[in-house]
């Protein structure tokens, strides 16, 4: 058929046809980079004529060979099953991995890198942070964290106070069915300072995490958000974690408010009573005596006329005690002064005789007043 790569030519249906030698047609050269293989000697060029594929034979096991990655290395390998095996050093032999912390698993050496690798223990694993003032220490992301509050309680906050507590704190949140589940998560988390709940969304604030917490109560899938508190269009129930009993706090505030009201109302009344005690006493006596002026308490005025002194009263009849009006049974300092003045005048002048009636009372006309 005139083709150089065919042989055994025959006439088939009027056409000269030969068998194709694919090794010749494709100019196949059989060479291997595997130092543990050699071209077979059972066929020309180690090439199979019908398929054009190369055929190799494995060298005997134990034959020295060079590795494919480092063919020029002095410590070459040996052939085994047609493959060059090189003995490598154990990177973890005679290597000890130190314990990183109590919140990490035991360190293990990796053969690939020869380094020590460890994973943080599961969140919630008990630990001891060495601080006697904290309680319920537990592992969080490889850190041992304790809660400064022994028995956490939760105080309800108004909107403004809630904003102050949560505005600068990171949070993680999840959908939980009840506010008690949200409260339980905050109670178990020693880093929690406050939480909000509304429309089945629980947000826990105060965390220092860098990844989302593992599922906890009600298999909630918590999601970490490092931003500040989120503004919502609806009101949320906000609670702050505290060691004080909210009822005791409310009772103390109410007691303080009651005392303040009492001081603002009772103290002025006491001052008023102290200032007006005498007039009130007189008024009470006057009411008890039927509305009249009790004897000895009639308003009086000493008037000098001529050489003597007389007593002028608002009523036509005034009781005289030694020429002076008695006030609550005790002469006033002014009355004493006038008495001394009258005694001096009587020594210098003759006494003026005042008209008297059988009752021993002085009758003074209204016009004289």
C-alpha positions as CSV (number, residue, x, y, z in Angstrom):
1,X,0.0,0.0,0.0
2,X,3.1,2.2,-0.1
3,X,2.9,3.3,3.6
4,X,6.0,2.9,5.7
5,X,4.2,2.3,9.0
6,X,2.1,-0.7,7.7
7,X,3.0,-4.3,7.3
8,X,1.5,-7.6,6.1
9,X,-0.4,-5.8,3.3
10,X,-3.3,-7.7,1.7
11,X,-6.0,-7.1,-0.9
12,X,-9.3,-6.7,0.8
13,X,-12.3,-6.0,-1.4
14,X,-10.1,-4.7,-4.2
15,X,-8.0,-2.5,-1.9
16,X,-4.5,-3.1,-0.7
17,X,-4.6,-2.8,3.0
18,X,-1.9,-3.2,5.6
19,X,-1.7,-3.5,9.4
20,X,-0.8,-0.2,11.0
21,X,2.2,0.0,13.3
22,X,1.3,2.8,15.6
23,X,4.7,3.0,17.2
24,X,6.2,3.8,13.8
25,X,3.4,6.0,12.7
26,X,3.5,8.1,15.9
27,X,7.3,7.9,16.4
28,X,6.8,6.7,20.0
29,X,9.9,6.8,22.3
30,X,9.5,4.9,25.6
31,X,11.2,6.7,28.4
32,X,10.2,6.8,32.1
33,X,11.1,9.2,34.9
34,X,10.6,6.4,37.4
35,X,14.1,5.1,38.3
36,X,12.6,1.8,39.4
37,X,11.2,1.1,35.9
38,X,13.1,0.1,32.7
39,X,11.8,-0.4,29.2
40,X,10.9,-4.0,28.4
41,X,13.1,-6.0,26.1
42,X,10.3,-8.2,24.9
43,X,9.4,-5.9,22.1
44,X,11.2,-3.4,19.9
45,X,11.6,-0.1,21.6
46,X,9.4,-1.3,24.4
47,X,6.5,-0.1,22.3
48,X,3.4,-2.2,21.6
49,X,2.8,-1.9,17.9
50,X,-0.9,-2.4,17.8
51,X,-1.7,0.1,20.6
52,X,1.3,2.4,20.5
53,X,1.8,2.2,24.3
54,X,5.1,1.8,26.1
55,X,5.7,-1.3,28.2
56,X,8.1,-1.1,31.2
57,X,9.4,-3.7,33.6
58,X,10.0,-3.2,37.4
59,X,13.5,-3.4,38.7
60,X,14.2,-5.9,41.4
61,X,13.2,-4.8,44.9
62,X,16.0,-3.2,46.9
63,X,17.6,-1.6,43.8
64,X,18.9,1.8,44.8
65,X,17.0,4.6,43.3
66,X,16.6,8.4,43.4
67,X,13.5,10.2,44.6
68,X,11.4,12.1,42.1
69,X,11.3,15.3,44.2
70,X,15.0,15.2,45.1
71,X,16.8,13.0,42.5
72,X,20.2,14.3,43.4
73,X,19.9,13.7,47.2
74,X,22.6,11.6,48.8
75,X,20.1,9.6,50.9
76,X,18.3,8.0,48.0
77,X,15.7,5.3,48.4
78,X,15.3,1.7,47.2
79,X,12.9,0.2,44.7
80,X,9.9,-1.7,45.9
81,X,7.3,-3.0,43.5
82,X,8.5,-0.7,40.8
83,X,8.3,2.4,43.1
84,X,11.2,4.3,44.6
85,X,10.7,4.5,48.4
86,X,12.7,7.0,50.4
87,X,12.9,6.8,54.2
88,X,12.0,10.2,55.7
89,X,12.7,11.4,59.2
90,X,9.8,11.4,61.8
91,X,9.3,15.2,62.4
92,X,7.5,14.4,65.7
93,X,10.1,12.0,67.1
94,X,11.5,13.1,70.4
95,X,9.2,16.2,70.4
96,X,7.2,17.2,73.5
97,X,4.2,19.6,73.2
98,X,3.7,21.8,76.2
99,X,0.3,22.3,77.6
100,X,-1.1,25.6,76.4
101,X,-3.8,26.2,79.0
102,X,-6.5,24.4,81.0
103,X,-9.1,25.4,78.4
104,X,-7.3,23.6,75.5
105,X,-7.1,20.0,74.6
106,X,-3.8,18.1,74.9
107,X,-1.4,19.3,72.3
108,X,-0.5,16.9,69.5
109,X,2.4,16.9,67.0
110,X,1.5,16.8,63.3
111,X,3.9,14.8,61.1
112,X,3.3,17.0,58.1
113,X,4.6,20.2,59.8
114,X,6.2,18.9,62.9
115,X,4.3,21.5,64.9
116,X,2.1,21.2,68.0
117,X,-1.6,21.7,67.4
118,X,-4.4,21.9,69.9
119,X,-8.1,22.8,70.0
120,X,-10.0,24.8,72.6
121,X,-12.2,22.7,74.9
122,X,-15.9,22.9,74.6
123,X,-17.5,26.0,75.9
124,X,-18.8,25.5,79.4
125,X,-16.1,23.1,80.5
126,X,-15.3,23.8,84.2
127,X,-12.0,25.5,85.0
128,X,-10.3,27.7,87.6
129,X,-9.3,31.3,86.7
130,X,-7.4,31.7,90.0
131,X,-9.5,34.6,91.1
132,X,-11.3,34.0,94.4
133,X,-13.8,36.8,93.7
134,X,-15.3,35.1,90.7
135,X,-17.6,32.1,90.6
136,X,-18.8,29.4,88.2
137,X,-15.6,29.5,86.2
138,X,-15.9,28.0,82.7
139,X,-14.0,27.8,79.4
140,X,-15.0,30.2,76.6
141,X,-12.9,30.0,73.4
142,X,-9.9,28.7,75.3
143,X,-10.2,31.4,78.0
144,X,-11.1,30.6,81.6
145,X,-13.8,33.1,82.6
146,X,-15.4,33.5,86.0
147,X,-18.6,35.4,86.9
148,X,-18.2,38.1,89.6
149,X,-21.8,37.6,90.7
150,X,-22.6,34.5,92.8
151,X,-26.3,34.3,92.3
152,X,-27.2,36.5,89.4
153,X,-30.5,38.4,89.4
154,X,-32.0,40.5,86.7
155,X,-33.4,44.1,87.1
156,X,-35.8,45.5,84.6
157,X,-34.5,48.6,82.9
158,X,-36.3,51.4,81.1
159,X,-35.4,52.4,77.5
160,X,-32.9,55.1,78.4
161,X,-31.0,53.0,81.0
162,X,-31.0,50.0,78.6
163,X,-29.4,52.1,75.9
164,X,-26.6,53.2,78.3
165,X,-25.9,49.6,79.3
166,X,-26.0,48.0,75.8
167,X,-24.8,50.8,73.5
168,X,-21.0,49.9,73.7
169,X,-21.3,46.1,74.2
170,X,-21.0,43.4,71.6
171,X,-23.9,40.9,71.4
172,X,-24.9,37.5,70.1
173,X,-28.5,36.7,69.4
174,X,-30.8,33.8,68.5
175,X,-34.5,32.9,68.3
176,X,-35.7,31.4,71.6
177,X,-39.3,30.6,72.5
178,X,-39.4,32.2,75.9
179,X,-37.8,35.0,77.9
180,X,-36.7,32.5,80.6
181,X,-34.5,30.8,78.1
182,X,-32.8,34.1,77.3
183,X,-32.4,34.7,81.0
184,X,-30.9,31.3,81.5
185,X,-28.3,31.9,78.8
186,X,-27.3,35.2,80.4
187,X,-27.1,33.5,83.8
188,X,-24.7,30.8,82.5
189,X,-22.5,33.2,80.5
190,X,-20.1,34.9,82.9
191,X,-19.4,37.6,80.4
192,X,-23.1,38.6,80.0
193,X,-24.0,42.0,81.5
194,X,-27.5,42.5,80.1
195,X,-30.0,41.0,77.7
196,X,-33.0,42.1,75.7
197,X,-36.0,40.0,74.6
198,X,-38.8,40.7,72.2
199,X,-40.7,38.9,69.5
200,X,-38.8,35.7,70.3
201,X,-35.4,37.3,69.7
202,X,-32.9,37.1,72.5
203,X,-29.9,39.4,72.5
204,X,-27.1,38.8,75.0
205,X,-24.7,41.7,75.6
206,X,-21.2,42.0,77.0
207,X,-19.4,39.1,75.3
208,X,-15.7,39.2,74.3
209,X,-16.1,36.3,71.9
210,X,-14.7,36.2,68.4
211,X,-16.9,33.4,67.1
212,X,-20.5,32.5,67.6
213,X,-21.3,30.4,70.7
214,X,-22.2,26.8,70.3
215,X,-25.9,25.8,70.5
216,X,-27.2,25.8,74.0
217,X,-30.7,26.1,75.4
218,X,-33.5,25.0,73.1
219,X,-30.8,24.2,70.5
220,X,-30.6,27.9,69.7
221,X,-28.3,28.8,66.9
222,X,-26.5,31.8,68.3
223,X,-25.0,34.4,66.0
224,X,-22.2,36.8,67.0
225,X,-22.5,40.4,66.1
226,X,-19.6,42.7,67.1
227,X,-21.5,45.9,66.4
228,X,-23.2,48.1,69.0
229,X,-26.8,47.7,70.2
230,X,-29.3,47.6,67.3
231,X,-32.1,50.1,67.1
232,X,-35.5,48.5,66.7
233,X,-38.9,49.8,65.8
234,X,-40.6,47.9,68.7
235,X,-40.1,47.9,72.4
236,X,-38.0,45.2,74.0
237,X,-37.9,43.9,77.5
238,X,-34.5,44.8,78.9
239,X,-32.8,43.3,81.9
240,X,-29.5,44.0,83.6
241,X,-27.5,41.3,85.4
242,X,-27.0,42.3,89.0
243,X,-26.3,40.8,92.4
244,X,-29.1,42.9,94.1
245,X,-32.6,41.7,94.5
246,X,-34.9,43.9,92.3
247,X,-37.7,43.7,94.9
248,X,-35.3,45.0,97.6
249,X,-34.2,47.8,95.4
250,X,-37.7,48.8,94.7
251,X,-38.6,48.6,98.4
252,X,-35.7,50.8,99.3
253,X,-36.5,53.4,96.7
254,X,-40.2,53.5,97.9
255,X,-39.1,53.8,101.5
256,X,-36.8,56.7,100.6
257,X,-39.5,58.3,98.7
258,X,-41.9,58.0,101.6
259,X,-39.4,59.5,104.0
260,X,-38.8,62.4,101.7
261,X,-42.5,63.1,101.4
262,X,-42.8,63.0,105.2
263,X,-40.0,65.4,105.7
264,X,-41.3,67.8,103.1
265,X,-44.8,67.8,104.7
266,X,-44.4,67.1,108.4
267,X,-41.4,69.3,109.0
268,X,-43.0,72.6,107.8
269,X,-46.1,71.7,109.9
270,X,-44.0,71.3,113.0
271,X,-42.2,74.6,112.3
272,X,-45.6,76.3,111.9
273,X,-46.9,74.8,115.1
274,X,-43.8,75.9,117.0
275,X,-44.2,79.5,115.8
276,X,-47.9,79.7,116.4
277,X,-48.2,77.6,119.6
278,X,-49.2,80.5,121.8
279,X,-51.9,81.9,119.6
280,X,-53.3,78.4,119.0
281,X,-53.3,77.7,122.7
282,X,-55.3,80.9,123.4
283,X,-57.7,80.1,120.6
284,X,-58.3,76.6,122.0
285,X,-58.9,78.0,125.5
286,X,-61.3,80.6,124.0
287,X,-63.2,77.8,122.2
288,X,-63.3,75.7,125.3
289,X,-64.8,78.6,127.3
290,X,-67.6,79.1,124.9
291,X,-66.1,81.6,122.5
292,X,-65.5,84.4,125.0
293,X,-62.3,85.9,126.2
294,X,-61.1,84.0,129.2
295,X,-60.5,86.1,132.4
296,X,-57.1,87.5,132.7
297,X,-56.5,87.3,128.9
298,X,-58.3,90.4,127.7
299,X,-56.2,92.6,125.5
300,X,-55.1,95.6,127.5
301,X,-53.2,98.8,127.1
302,X,-51.7,101.0,129.8
303,X,-52.3,104.6,129.2
304,X,-50.9,107.6,131.1
305,X,-53.1,110.5,131.7
306,X,-52.1,113.3,133.9
307,X,-50.2,112.2,136.8
308,X,-51.4,108.6,137.1
309,X,-51.8,105.5,135.1
310,X,-55.0,103.8,134.2
311,X,-55.8,100.6,132.4
312,X,-57.9,100.9,129.2
313,X,-59.5,97.7,127.9
314,X,-61.5,96.7,124.8
315,X,-64.4,95.8,127.2
316,X,-66.2,98.3,129.5
317,X,-65.2,96.2,132.6
318,X,-61.5,95.4,133.1
319,X,-60.2,93.5,136.2
320,X,-57.4,95.4,137.9
321,X,-54.7,93.7,139.9
322,X,-52.8,96.3,141.9
323,X,-53.6,98.8,139.2
324,X,-52.2,96.6,136.4
325,X,-53.7,94.1,133.9
326,X,-52.8,90.5,134.5
327,X,-51.6,88.6,131.5
328,X,-51.7,84.8,131.9
329,X,-51.3,85.4,135.7
330,X,-47.8,87.0,135.2
331,X,-47.1,90.8,134.7
332,X,-45.2,91.6,131.6
333,X,-41.9,93.4,131.6
334,X,-43.6,96.5,130.2
335,X,-46.1,96.4,133.1
336,X,-43.3,96.2,135.6
337,X,-41.6,99.2,134.1
338,X,-44.9,101.2,134.2
339,X,-45.5,100.1,137.8
340,X,-42.0,101.3,138.8
341,X,-42.7,104.6,137.0
342,X,-46.1,105.0,138.8
343,X,-44.6,104.3,142.2
344,X,-42.0,107.1,141.6
345,X,-44.8,109.5,140.5
346,X,-46.9,108.7,143.5
347,X,-44.0,109.7,145.7
348,X,-43.8,113.0,144.0
349,X,-47.5,113.8,143.7
350,X,-50.6,113.0,145.5
351,X,-52.4,109.9,144.4
352,X,-55.4,110.4,142.1
353,X,-58.5,108.9,143.4
354,X,-60.5,107.1,140.7
355,X,-64.2,106.6,141.0
356,X,-65.2,103.1,141.8
357,X,-68.5,101.2,142.0
358,X,-69.5,98.7,144.6
359,X,-68.0,95.8,142.6
360,X,-64.5,97.4,142.9
361,X,-64.2,97.9,139.1
362,X,-63.3,101.0,137.2
363,X,-65.8,102.3,134.8
364,X,-64.2,103.9,131.8
365,X,-66.2,105.4,129.0
366,X,-65.8,104.3,125.4
367,X,-65.0,107.8,124.4
368,X,-62.0,107.8,126.6
369,X,-60.5,105.0,124.6
